[in-house]
Structure formats: C-alpha cells, structure tokens
Amino acid sequence: MFRDVTTNNGNREPNADKELYRQLRRRSWEELWMKEVPLFNGALPVERLKRVALIRAVGVVFSESGSSGQGNEVRMWLRGLLEDPAEKIRRYAMNALPKVGAGHEEEGDMLALLRSTQNEREKKFLAGALEKIGGSETLAVVRGVLPQTEQKTRAAVARSECPGAVRLDRMLEDFEGVRIHLRGRRGLEGVMCSEVEAQGKFRVLEVGSGLVAMEPTAPFQLADVFALRCFGTAGFLLGPDGSLAAVMTSPLARKILTAFTEGPVRYRLDFVSKGHQRGAVRELANRVYAMCPEILNDPRSALWSMDIFTASRSETVELRPRWSPDPRFAYRLKDVPAASHPPLAACMARLGGKAEVVWDPFCGSGVELIECALRGGVRRLVGTDRSPDAIAIARANFAASGVESVEADFVCSDFREHGPIAGPGSVDLIITNPPLGMRVPIRDLSALISDLLAVAAVVLKPGGRLVFVNPVRMENPHPLLALKSRQTVDMSGFDCRMEVYVKSAKG
Ligand SMILES: C[S@@+](CC[C@H](N)C(=O)[O-])C[C@H]1O[C@@H](n2cnc3c(N)ncnc32)[C@H](O)[C@@H]1O
C-alpha cells in the first residue's frame, strides 16, 4: 500500500502527487493492477483524489511491462475514469490513455467530453491527448478551432493513411538558389570535394569544418546527390534571410519539398546541438502551420528534418531527407562493435584509388571492402577478422551489396596468419580501420600497428597502397613504405590520422 504525503496539520504537501507517483512508479505491474487499482476503485472520492497519481503510474508501468493481453481491461478502466465527477481524475485518465494503446473508441470518448465540458483547462488537456491518438474524427471536430491539434492530427492521419516518401528519382528543374550542404567528418573535406568534382553535377562553393557547400550546375535528381558516398548527411540550405518560420515556408523550401516528396510533407524539427527544445519546437511548428498548412510537423517517422543551426548571430535551416536506412548503405544488414561509419569507409576507398586485389586485415562487417567493390575495378576482395561473428556479418553484408563478378573471401583468422589467402606481393590495396584501443582496450596497440605495417610491406605488390586509420603517432614506420598523405580526422570525439602509404617499387 502507498504512503500518502501529508503535513503535520493534515494538509497535503504541494508535491504530494509527484511523490506518490515516484513511489508507485517503482512497483511491479502486477502489484499496481492487482492491489492498488482495486483499493483505488473502492475508495471514497476524497481518497481517490489523494491517490490520483496511481492513474499516471498505471499508464507508464503498463506501457513498459504490462501484458498486452490486459490492454483492453486497462483501457476500459481508464475510459471509466473519463466519466469520473472529479476533473482531476478525468485529466489523469486522458493523459494515461495514449500510453496504453488508446484507439478509435477512446478517441470517441474524448471527443464527447470535449464537446460537453465547459472547463478550459480540461479542453486543453483533451486537445493534448487527442494530438497523440486522434484521427480523422478528431480532425473534423478541431479543424479551424484548435490549430495545434489540427496540425498534429493531420500529420498523424497522413502518417497512417498516406505515409509518402522522399523520392530519389524526381527531377528539380528549377534549381536556381539551391545550395546543398554536405556534412561529414572534420579532416575529410578534401575527399568529399574531390568526389563532388569527379562527379561533375555540382559545383563546390565553400568548404568549412566537416562541411562542403555545393550548388547544382543543371536540373538534378536527389539520386545525383546520393550517388556521392563520402558525406554523412546532405541538406538544402534555407535562409538565413527572414524569421525561421518564413525561411521554412519560403518559395525555395516549397519548391524543393514539392519536387522530392511523394504524399504530404511531414518534417521534424531539430535544434542542432541544443538538445530538446520542446517549447521552441511547438511554437515554431505552430507558426509554420499558420503560414503553410501543407507542411506538417511530425516528430514520428517524418520524411524530412529541418535542422536549425545557430551561428553567432544568425540561425540557418537545412532541409534534410530522413532515411532509415540511408539508401546508399542499405547493404549494411548488421554491424560489429566499433564498426566504421560507411561514409568513412567510402572516403577510405576513394583515398585507396583503383585496385584489383584488396585486403582488409580487420574487416569487421566488411564496409571498407564493399565500398571498394562499389567503386568498380576490383577483381578479388579478402577480409580477415579474428571474430567468427564479424566474418558471418561481412559475408551477409557483401551478399546484400549486390556486387557480382568479384571473388570475395572472408576468413576467420588473425591478420598475421594471412599466408593462405594473401601471399607475398599479391595485394594492390590494403584498406583497414584497425582496433583503435578506445572501446576495446588493446594490450599493446603500438605493436599491433607495427605488425600491420610489417605485414603490409610483405603482402603489397610494389607500388601497392596501404590506407588506414592510425591511432599511433609514428614517423617513417617502415623502410619499404613511403607516406603519401596524412590527415587528422575526427573519429567521433577523438582524433586519429588517416594515412596512405605506398610500397616502394623495389620491394
Ligand atoms: C574497428 S573494428 C573494424 C570495423 C570494420 N571496419 C567495420 O566497419 O565493421 C576492428 C576489428 O578488428 C578485429 N581484430 C582485432 N584484432 C585482430 C587481429 N589480431 N586479427 C584480425 N582481426 C582482429 C576485431 O574483431 C574487429 O572486428
């Protein structure tokens, strides 16, 4: 049984409901449903009000650990509470209902209450609950009356009835004013630029830290942007002129959204590097809806993200397609701990250049090798990893990549035992992201990297290349390997060197 929180003079503490909720929240579902709910049901009205936090706890604990077979019973109980004479109890019930899978019937109950109540606070809470569970029936009632609920419900209806898609194959004919920001790792901007220039469909305008700004040179499809593999995310720059809402609904935003979206436009808002900004998001979404009701804010499975970047004095918006998975890397069915981000692997493959025989000594899930194969010109791939799970994953990912006519050997072995699969002077390119000693401690990281360089000097053909992320600072590490390039790269929180070595022609 719960302990109520009362002061010495018998009054309840101001935070009594919260405190009681905290106590109940820790209980098991069975205890709440079998003991506390019957007590609540049998209590006098004044006692029920003191125990109102139970309703909130039931919603939350059921959503986490309740048995789905009991869902109906729980919803029936909460629906009954919507008819309670006490407004506070009704309010708690309407807040809990969305958590327990409320649907059409509960929507009907809440709409009936919305029509009958004169209490403004109750109307506000009903609107909030309907924003979470409402469908077309809610839309018919709130249209023109409750704009925020209207916009959220329209987004929910669109999501369930016509989810739509961002289309890679649509053409944007009127490309004037379009500027695309490719974002990637600090240190790899040069590789991103070289890919853009080699493709020839966009012109590089500006390069910043982890950023390449480009503009199209002709009508283009989104597929042209996503044919580039070295960036992490791509967004269309909107603004900076005008208020955020004006920028988000500008003719430029509308033409991009119309061109590339099938179905209703649904977006989510992200104040980049500012964390959750619930109030600001709500306010901005409401303003955008008032200016352009065709653009719907939908934090759940939105097609687009409007990323808001704050600079010293201005804010800019980038309109970014949200994919899951990114269509460029859909082959990655599974990964391993410390797996490389595919755009990093794509940058490495680009740095490696064309090669017929490629070996990744620490292949993990195989992304570096697959990215090499996707660039073309590869005849044979070899992946070694001492983890059998990694080898199984690399094989599955390679199969999903659809790369044909490349012989691929994935072998569970220590890279030092390379003899049977990668003999002396047989490999054009070694490409690898070795253990970096950050997540999985390595006893002697320097020795491991020295061994890798020694093995590379044996296995590479004369003129062959080694591309790898080097966690150890070393100058002239091997007499047969000449450093061709080195760049410091942000590896998500720590810096490493991306190095390219060429084996001497004499070796
Ligand atoms: C950073 S992860 C590689 C990630 C990989 N590039 C990917 O994207 O999945 C390093 C891998 O090296 C493997 N490894 C560690 N020591 C090894 C060794 N001596 N020989 C072969 N593989 C090793 C680990 O099992 C791990 O899968």
The ligand as a Gaussian input file, in Angstrom:
#p B3LYP/6-31G(d) Opt

LIG

0 1
 C       37.436000      -1.322000     -35.608000
 S       36.846000      -2.930000     -35.902000
 C       36.720000      -2.982000     -37.646000
 C       35.478000      -2.393000     -38.114000
 C       35.220000      -2.619000     -39.555000
 N       35.982000      -1.729000     -40.391000
 C       33.712000      -2.429000     -39.773000
 O       33.317000      -1.404000     -40.312000
 O       32.956000      -3.277000     -39.328000
 C       38.291000      -3.896000     -35.637000
 C       38.108000      -5.370000     -35.939000
 O       39.377000      -5.994000     -35.806000
 C       39.196000      -7.308000     -35.337000
 N       40.514000      -7.739000     -34.800000
 C       41.109000      -7.350000     -33.640000
 N       42.334000      -7.905000     -33.553000
 C       42.504000      -8.664000     -34.660000
 C       43.564000      -9.474000     -35.149000
 N       44.699000      -9.624000     -34.442000
 N       43.414000     -10.080000     -36.344000
 C       42.276000      -9.947000     -37.064000
 N       41.223000      -9.209000     -36.633000
 C       41.342000      -8.574000     -35.457000
 C       38.069000      -7.198000     -34.351000
 O       37.409000      -8.450000     -34.200000
 C       37.178000      -6.122000     -35.005000
 O       36.147000      -6.711000     -35.767000

